[in-house]
Amino acid sequence: MIVTEVDPVRALEAAMDGFEVMPIAKAATVGDIFITVTGNINVIRGEHFATMKDGAMICNSGHFNVELALDQLGKMSKDLHKGVREFVDEYVQTDGRRLYVLGEGRLINLAAAHGHPASVMDMSFAAQALATEWALTQKGKLTHKVYEVPKAVDEWVANLKLQTMGIAIDKLTAEQKKYLDSWEMGT
């Protein structure tokens, strides 16, 4: 599996996790399946589609339908066959190569599936509601910027979900908490 990345820390993490890391221009020439999960625009563009293998499959799971430059792919294709299979469109290139776009380039888990399962959505909605409640309690204290969901909210939702799943986890001992919170012990 190949990871393409613009963030050096994430690229290093991927490499240390055993993934091959390279620029998308190089990956486009060797990959068979492409999945974008960046949240950014035009991640896979015309110059990348131009070098992909015949039969390459392309999908997005990152952000709306903007990660794949499908307008560019459409302009460089001699034919578009919509629905060659359910949720699969075939773009035929002038050299005969066929590229397959899944779910019209939209979020594949929503466009070609049955949405998120309730077991995921309940956590998402709980975190959203509690984060909204937190923001309301901070009225007049917050500036105009994006805030992370407070750690306490994430932990509360996670603990409740674990309980409903019958999963128990360990808790830090007082000694472990003290160790992690200070530099008094250890090397």
C-alpha positions as a Markdown table, in Angstrom:
| # | Residue | x | y | z |
|---|---|---|---|---|
| 1 | Met | 0.0 | 0.0 | 0.0 |
| 2 | Ile | 1.2 | 3.5 | -0.9 |
| 3 | Val | 0.5 | 6.7 | 1.0 |
| 4 | Thr | 0.9 | 10.1 | -0.6 |
| 5 | Glu | 1.2 | 13.0 | 1.8 |
| 6 | Val | 1.9 | 16.7 | 2.0 |
| 7 | Asp | 2.5 | 16.7 | 5.8 |
| 8 | Pro | 6.1 | 15.6 | 6.7 |
| 9 | Val | 5.1 | 14.3 | 10.1 |
| 10 | Arg | 2.2 | 12.2 | 8.7 |
| 11 | Ala | 4.4 | 11.0 | 5.8 |
| 12 | Leu | 7.0 | 9.8 | 8.4 |
| 13 | Glu | 4.4 | 8.1 | 10.5 |
| 14 | Ala | 3.1 | 6.3 | 7.4 |
| 15 | Ala | 6.7 | 5.2 | 6.5 |
| 16 | Met | 7.3 | 4.1 | 10.1 |
| 17 | Asp | 4.1 | 2.1 | 10.0 |
| 18 | Gly | 5.4 | 0.2 | 7.0 |
| 19 | Phe | 3.7 | 2.0 | 4.1 |
| 20 | Glu | 5.5 | 3.1 | 1.0 |
| 21 | Val | 5.4 | 6.9 | 0.7 |
| 22 | Met | 5.8 | 8.8 | -2.5 |
| 23 | Pro | 4.3 | 11.8 | -4.4 |
| 24 | Ile | 0.9 | 11.3 | -6.1 |
| 25 | Ala | 2.5 | 11.8 | -9.5 |
| 26 | Lys | 4.6 | 8.7 | -9.0 |
| 27 | Ala | 1.9 | 6.7 | -7.3 |
| 28 | Ala | -0.5 | 7.4 | -10.2 |
| 29 | Thr | 1.8 | 5.4 | -12.5 |
| 30 | Val | 1.8 | 2.3 | -10.3 |
| 31 | Gly | -1.5 | 2.2 | -8.4 |
| 32 | Asp | -4.5 | 0.2 | -9.1 |
| 33 | Ile | -6.9 | 1.7 | -6.6 |
| 34 | Phe | -6.9 | 5.3 | -5.4 |
| 35 | Ile | -8.7 | 6.5 | -2.4 |
| 36 | Thr | -8.5 | 10.2 | -1.3 |
| 37 | Val | -9.2 | 11.1 | 2.3 |
| 38 | Thr | -7.7 | 14.5 | 2.6 |
| 39 | Gly | -10.5 | 17.0 | 2.9 |
| 40 | Asn | -8.8 | 19.1 | 0.2 |
| 41 | Ile | -9.6 | 20.1 | -3.4 |
| 42 | Asn | -8.2 | 18.6 | -6.6 |
| 43 | Val | -6.0 | 16.0 | -4.9 |
| 44 | Ile | -6.1 | 13.8 | -8.0 |
| 45 | Arg | -5.9 | 15.9 | -11.1 |
| 46 | Gly | -5.6 | 15.6 | -14.9 |
| 47 | Glu | -1.9 | 15.0 | -14.9 |
| 48 | His | -2.4 | 12.1 | -12.5 |
| 49 | Phe | -5.3 | 10.6 | -14.5 |
| 50 | Ala | -3.1 | 10.8 | -17.6 |
| 51 | Thr | -0.6 | 8.3 | -16.2 |
| 52 | Met | -2.9 | 5.8 | -14.5 |
| 53 | Lys | -3.1 | 2.2 | -15.6 |
| 54 | Asp | -5.9 | 0.8 | -17.6 |
| 55 | Gly | -8.6 | -0.3 | -15.2 |
| 56 | Ala | -7.6 | 1.9 | -12.3 |
| 57 | Met | -10.3 | 2.5 | -9.8 |
| 58 | Ile | -10.7 | 5.9 | -8.1 |
| 59 | Cys | -12.8 | 7.0 | -5.2 |
| 60 | Asn | -13.1 | 9.7 | -2.5 |
| 61 | Ser | -13.9 | 9.4 | 1.1 |
| 62 | Gly | -12.5 | 12.7 | 2.3 |
| 63 | His | -14.6 | 15.7 | 1.5 |
| 64 | Phe | -17.7 | 16.3 | -0.6 |
| 65 | Asn | -17.0 | 15.7 | -4.3 |
| 66 | Val | -14.0 | 18.1 | -4.6 |
| 67 | Glu | -11.0 | 15.8 | -4.0 |
| 68 | Leu | -11.1 | 14.3 | -7.5 |
| 69 | Ala | -10.8 | 16.8 | -10.4 |
| 70 | Leu | -13.5 | 15.1 | -12.4 |
| 71 | Asp | -14.0 | 18.1 | -14.7 |
| 72 | Gln | -10.4 | 17.6 | -15.9 |
| 73 | Leu | -11.0 | 13.8 | -16.2 |
| 74 | Gly | -14.1 | 14.5 | -18.2 |
| 75 | Lys | -12.3 | 16.8 | -20.6 |
| 76 | Met | -9.5 | 14.4 | -21.3 |
| 77 | Ser | -11.9 | 11.4 | -21.9 |
| 78 | Lys | -13.3 | 10.4 | -25.2 |
| 79 | Asp | -16.2 | 8.6 | -23.6 |
| 80 | Leu | -18.1 | 8.4 | -20.4 |
| 81 | His | -20.2 | 5.4 | -19.6 |
| 82 | Lys | -22.3 | 6.0 | -16.5 |
| 83 | Gly | -23.4 | 3.1 | -14.4 |
| 84 | Val | -21.3 | 0.3 | -16.0 |
| 85 | Arg | -21.9 | -1.3 | -12.6 |
| 86 | Glu | -23.8 | 0.1 | -9.6 |
| 87 | Phe | -22.0 | 3.2 | -8.4 |
| 88 | Val | -19.3 | 2.9 | -11.1 |
| 89 | Asp | -18.7 | 5.2 | -14.0 |
| 90 | Glu | -16.2 | 4.4 | -16.8 |
| 91 | Tyr | -14.1 | 7.1 | -18.3 |
| 92 | Val | -12.5 | 6.0 | -21.6 |
| 93 | Gln | -9.3 | 7.8 | -22.4 |
| 94 | Thr | -8.2 | 8.7 | -26.0 |
| 95 | Asp | -5.5 | 5.9 | -25.8 |
| 96 | Gly | -8.2 | 3.4 | -24.8 |
| 97 | Arg | -7.4 | 3.2 | -21.1 |
| 98 | Arg | -10.4 | 2.9 | -18.9 |
| 99 | Leu | -10.6 | 4.6 | -15.5 |
| 100 | Tyr | -13.3 | 3.8 | -13.1 |
| 101 | Val | -14.7 | 6.4 | -10.7 |
| 102 | Leu | -16.8 | 5.1 | -7.8 |
| 103 | Gly | -19.8 | 6.9 | -6.4 |
| 104 | Glu | -19.5 | 9.8 | -8.9 |
| 105 | Gly | -16.5 | 11.0 | -6.9 |
| 106 | Arg | -18.7 | 11.7 | -3.8 |
| 107 | Leu | -18.0 | 10.4 | -0.4 |
| 108 | Ile | -18.0 | 6.7 | -1.2 |
| 109 | Asn | -19.2 | 5.6 | 2.2 |
| 110 | Leu | -22.3 | 7.7 | 1.7 |
| 111 | Ala | -22.8 | 7.6 | -2.1 |
| 112 | Ala | -22.5 | 3.9 | -2.5 |
| 113 | Ala | -23.5 | 2.5 | 0.8 |
| 114 | His | -26.3 | 2.8 | 3.2 |
| 115 | Gly | -24.8 | 5.7 | 5.2 |
| 116 | His | -23.1 | 5.5 | 8.5 |
| 117 | Pro | -24.4 | 2.8 | 10.9 |
| 118 | Ala | -26.4 | 4.0 | 13.9 |
| 119 | Ser | -23.6 | 2.7 | 16.1 |
| 120 | Val | -21.3 | 5.4 | 14.7 |
| 121 | Met | -23.9 | 8.1 | 14.3 |
| 122 | Asp | -25.0 | 8.0 | 17.9 |
| 123 | Met | -21.5 | 8.8 | 19.0 |
| 124 | Ser | -21.1 | 11.5 | 16.4 |
| 125 | Phe | -24.4 | 13.2 | 17.4 |
| 126 | Ala | -23.7 | 12.9 | 21.1 |
| 127 | Ala | -20.3 | 14.5 | 20.6 |
| 128 | Gln | -21.8 | 17.3 | 18.5 |
| 129 | Ala | -24.6 | 18.0 | 21.0 |
| 130 | Leu | -22.2 | 18.1 | 23.9 |
| 131 | Ala | -19.7 | 20.2 | 22.1 |
| 132 | Thr | -22.5 | 22.6 | 21.3 |
| 133 | Glu | -23.5 | 22.7 | 24.9 |
| 134 | Trp | -19.9 | 23.4 | 25.9 |
| 135 | Ala | -19.7 | 26.3 | 23.3 |
| 136 | Leu | -22.9 | 27.8 | 24.8 |
| 137 | Thr | -21.3 | 27.7 | 28.3 |
| 138 | Gln | -18.3 | 29.6 | 26.9 |
| 139 | Lys | -20.5 | 32.4 | 25.6 |
| 140 | Gly | -18.4 | 35.6 | 25.4 |
| 141 | Lys | -15.1 | 33.8 | 26.0 |
| 142 | Leu | -14.5 | 32.3 | 22.6 |
| 143 | Thr | -12.9 | 34.1 | 19.7 |
| 144 | His | -13.8 | 33.4 | 16.0 |
| 145 | Lys | -11.8 | 30.3 | 15.2 |
| 146 | Val | -12.2 | 26.5 | 15.0 |
| 147 | Tyr | -12.1 | 24.7 | 18.3 |
| 148 | Glu | -11.4 | 21.1 | 19.0 |
| 149 | Val | -14.1 | 19.1 | 20.8 |
| 150 | Pro | -13.1 | 19.3 | 24.4 |
| 151 | Lys | -11.2 | 16.1 | 25.5 |
| 152 | Ala | -13.6 | 15.6 | 28.4 |
| 153 | Val | -16.5 | 15.4 | 25.9 |
| 154 | Asp | -14.7 | 12.9 | 23.7 |
| 155 | Glu | -13.8 | 10.8 | 26.7 |
| 156 | Trp | -17.3 | 10.9 | 28.2 |
| 157 | Val | -18.9 | 9.8 | 24.9 |
| 158 | Ala | -16.2 | 7.1 | 24.4 |
| 159 | Asn | -16.7 | 5.8 | 28.0 |
| 160 | Leu | -20.5 | 5.6 | 27.5 |
| 161 | Lys | -20.1 | 3.8 | 24.2 |
| 162 | Leu | -17.6 | 1.3 | 25.7 |
| 163 | Gln | -20.1 | 0.6 | 28.5 |
| 164 | Thr | -22.9 | -0.1 | 26.0 |
| 165 | Met | -20.6 | -2.5 | 24.2 |
| 166 | Gly | -19.8 | -4.3 | 27.4 |
| 167 | Ile | -16.1 | -3.3 | 27.2 |
| 168 | Ala | -14.1 | -2.5 | 30.3 |
| 169 | Ile | -10.8 | -0.7 | 30.2 |
| 170 | Asp | -8.1 | 0.0 | 32.7 |
| 171 | Lys | -7.7 | 3.2 | 34.7 |
| 172 | Leu | -4.4 | 4.8 | 35.7 |
| 173 | Thr | -3.4 | 4.3 | 39.3 |
| 174 | Ala | -2.6 | 7.4 | 41.5 |
| 175 | Glu | 1.1 | 6.5 | 41.1 |
| 176 | Gln | 0.8 | 6.4 | 37.3 |
| 177 | Lys | -1.1 | 9.7 | 37.1 |
| 178 | Lys | 1.6 | 11.4 | 39.3 |
| 179 | Tyr | 4.4 | 9.9 | 37.1 |
| 180 | Leu | 2.8 | 11.2 | 33.9 |
| 181 | Asp | 2.0 | 14.6 | 35.4 |
| 182 | Ser | 5.5 | 15.3 | 36.7 |
| 183 | Trp | 9.2 | 15.0 | 36.1 |
| 184 | Glu | 9.9 | 13.9 | 39.7 |
| 185 | Met | 10.3 | 10.2 | 38.9 |
| 186 | Gly | 12.1 | 8.4 | 36.1 |
| 187 | Thr | 15.2 | 9.1 | 34.1 |
